[in-house]
Amino acid sequence: MFMGHYAPAVWDTKRGSSAPLIPLWLGFLAVQFIDIIFAVLVMLGIEGGGTMVDGVPIFDIPFSHSLLSTLFLSCVGAVIFQMISKAKGPKVFFVFAMLIFSHWVLDLVVHRPDLPLYPGGELMLGFGVWNFPYIAYALEMGLLLAGFLFWMKVTQPKSTLYSILPWALFAVMGLIQYAFILAPGLEVQAGTFDINSGPQGVALGISALLTYAVIAVWVAWIERGRPSKYAA
């Protein structure tokens, strides 16, 4: 999964509070923390690439995307994000940890069987929705749309600009998702996807990190102009 990961990051603001429990831009980074680690490992030459099994691409991601690794990274990432966030406490830690772990849960739905229980484990998990690219696209964008609609519902724009910016971001994210899932040469679908056709190594890692950073900065910009409707 790619853009669908962002849906769980949208949290309601409690009535009487001037801000969400955590900043949304940090939530957007948290849900992609596993892929941020993946990008770093790719640049270090530890992960990346994969093999074709019966015409289906299986990615080599044992250290960033195994269940055991994700549980560990959820705790480590939660500590890091809580240090960055102004909010502190067990609840904040739990929210960050669950956002990070949601990445593995959603990947389980779309990935082919390339998610091991632990690095080196032989049992591979994945329900393979990517084998049906149009369904995968609809699923991810549907999740993202639900998150954006909820975000619009619980916030209010300070100006017309902040009514437009979220949907401009949604459109850009939709185009990126289209390229990832459907565009010729990059599509993640059985029979036509070539693991080596897209960016590799440092180029792949940098492009991924830049994508996550730009989206987070865009969200932080929007947050400044869309305060909670429940602000005291």
C-alpha positions in Angstrom: 0.0 0.0 0.0 1.1 3.6 -0.6 -1.3 6.5 -0.3 -3.9 4.4 1.6 -1.4 4.4 4.6 -2.3 8.0 5.3 -5.9 7.4 6.2 -5.3 6.2 9.8 -3.3 9.4 10.5 -6.4 11.6 10.6 -7.5 12.0 14.2 -10.4 14.0 15.6 -9.9 17.0 17.8 -11.5 16.7 21.2 -14.2 19.3 21.9 -12.7 22.2 23.9 -9.2 21.5 22.7 -7.3 23.8 20.3 -5.3 21.1 18.7 -5.4 17.4 18.0 -3.6 15.0 20.3 -0.7 14.9 17.8 0.1 17.1 14.8 -1.3 15.6 11.6 2.0 16.1 9.8 3.7 13.9 12.4 1.0 11.4 12.0 1.6 11.4 8.2 5.3 10.6 8.9 4.4 8.0 11.5 2.3 5.9 9.1 5.2 5.8 6.6 7.9 5.2 9.2 8.3 1.6 8.1 8.8 2.7 4.5 11.2 5.4 5.7 13.3 2.7 7.3 13.0 0.7 4.1 14.2 3.7 2.1 17.3 4.0 4.3 18.0 0.3 4.1 17.7 0.4 0.3 20.3 3.3 0.2 22.6 1.2 2.4 22.2 -1.8 0.1 20.6 -4.0 2.8 17.1 -4.2 1.2 15.6 -3.5 -2.2 14.9 -5.5 -5.3 13.3 -8.9 -5.3 12.5 -11.9 -7.4 9.8 -13.0 -9.8 7.9 -16.1 -8.7 5.5 -17.5 -11.3 5.4 -14.0 -13.0 4.6 -12.3 -9.7 7.1 -9.8 -8.1 8.1 -10.6 -4.6 9.9 -7.8 -2.8 13.0 -8.4 -0.5 12.0 -6.5 2.6 12.7 -8.8 5.6 14.2 -6.2 8.0 11.7 -3.3 7.5 8.5 -5.2 6.9 8.6 -8.4 8.9 6.0 -8.6 11.7 8.6 -8.8 14.4 10.6 -5.9 12.9 7.4 -3.8 12.6 6.6 -4.4 16.3 10.1 -3.3 17.3 10.1 -0.3 14.9 6.6 0.8 16.2 8.1 1.2 19.7 11.3 2.9 18.5 9.4 5.2 16.2 6.8 6.1 18.9 9.7 7.2 21.2 11.2 9.3 18.4 7.9 11.0 17.3 6.9 11.6 20.9 10.3 13.4 21.4 9.4 15.6 18.4 5.8 16.2 19.4 4.9 18.7 22.2 2.4 16.2 23.5 3.8 13.6 25.9 2.6 10.6 27.9 1.5 7.0 27.4 -1.5 7.8 25.3 0.7 9.8 22.8 3.2 6.9 22.7 0.3 4.4 22.0 -1.1 6.6 19.2 2.2 6.9 17.5 2.9 3.1 17.9 -0.5 2.2 16.5 -0.1 4.5 13.5 3.3 3.0 12.7 2.0 -0.6 13.1 -1.0 0.2 10.9 1.5 0.3 8.0 2.1 -3.5 8.3 -1.6 -4.3 8.7 -2.5 -2.4 5.5 0.5 -3.8 3.6 -0.8 -7.3 4.5 -3.9 -6.6 2.5 -2.2 -5.5 -0.7 1.2 -7.2 -0.8 1.8 -10.5 -2.4 3.3 -13.0 0.1 6.5 -11.2 0.9 5.9 -10.1 4.5 7.8 -12.6 6.8 7.0 -13.1 10.4 10.6 -12.3 11.2 13.8 -11.6 9.2 14.8 -14.9 7.6 11.5 -16.6 8.3 10.2 -18.9 5.6 6.4 -18.2 6.1 5.5 -15.2 3.9 2.2 -13.3 4.3 0.2 -11.1 2.0 -3.4 -11.2 0.6 -2.3 -10.0 -2.9 -4.8 -7.3 -3.7 -2.1 -5.8 -5.9 -2.9 -8.6 -8.3 -6.0 -6.6 -9.1 -4.6 -3.1 -9.8 -7.8 -1.2 -10.3 -9.4 -2.7 -7.2 -6.1 -1.8 -5.3 -6.3 1.8 -6.6 -9.9 2.2 -5.6 -9.2 0.7 -2.2 -6.3 3.0 -1.4 -7.9 6.2 -2.8 -11.2 5.3 -1.1 -9.4 5.1 2.3 -7.6 8.3 1.6 -10.8 10.1 0.6 -12.5 9.0 3.7 -9.6 10.4 5.8 -9.7 13.7 3.9 -13.5 14.1 4.2 -13.2 13.5 8.0 -10.4 16.0 8.2 -12.5 18.6 6.4 -15.4 17.9 8.7 -13.6 18.5 12.0 -11.6 21.6 10.8 -12.5 25.0 9.4 -10.5 27.0 6.8 -9.2 30.4 7.7 -9.5 31.4 4.0 -10.5 30.0 0.6 -6.9 29.0 0.1 -7.2 26.5 2.9 -10.3 25.0 1.3 -8.5 24.4 -1.9 -5.1 23.2 -0.6 -6.3 19.9 0.9 -8.0 18.8 -2.4 -4.9 19.9 -4.4 -2.9 17.6 -2.1 -5.4 14.8 -2.6 -5.2 15.2 -6.4 -1.4 15.0 -6.3 -1.5 12.0 -4.1 -3.9 10.4 -6.5 -1.6 11.0 -9.4 1.3 9.5 -7.5 -0.8 6.5 -6.6 -1.8 6.1 -10.2 1.8 6.0 -11.3 2.7 3.5 -8.6 -0.2 1.2 -9.4 -1.3 1.7 -13.0 1.2 3.7 -15.1 3.1 1.6 -17.7 6.6 0.8 -16.5 5.9 1.4 -12.9 2.6 -0.5 -12.2 2.6 -2.9 -9.4 0.6 -5.6 -11.0 1.1 -9.2 -12.0 2.6 -10.0 -15.4 3.8 -6.5 -16.3 5.7 -5.2 -13.4 9.5 -5.3 -13.6 11.2 -4.9 -10.3 14.2 -3.4 -12.0 12.2 -1.0 -14.2 11.9 1.8 -11.6 14.5 3.7 -9.5 16.9 1.5 -7.5 19.3 1.9 -4.6 20.1 5.5 -3.6 17.7 7.0 -6.3 14.8 4.9 -4.9 15.6 5.8 -1.3 15.9 9.5 -2.0 12.8 9.7 -4.1 10.8 7.9 -1.4 12.1 10.1 1.4 11.5 13.3 -0.6 7.9 12.2 -1.4 7.2 11.6 2.3 8.8 14.9 3.3 6.9 17.0 0.7 3.6 15.5 1.7 4.3 16.1 5.4 5.3 19.7 4.8 2.2 20.3 2.7 0.0 18.9 5.5 1.8 21.1 8.1 1.0 24.1 5.9 -2.6 23.2 5.7 -2.8 22.5 9.4 -1.8 26.2 10.1 -4.9 27.3 8.1 -7.4 24.7 9.2 -7.9 24.8 13.0 -10.2 22.5 14.8 -13.9 23.4 14.8 -13.9 22.4 18.5 -11.3 24.9 19.6 -12.2 26.6 22.8 
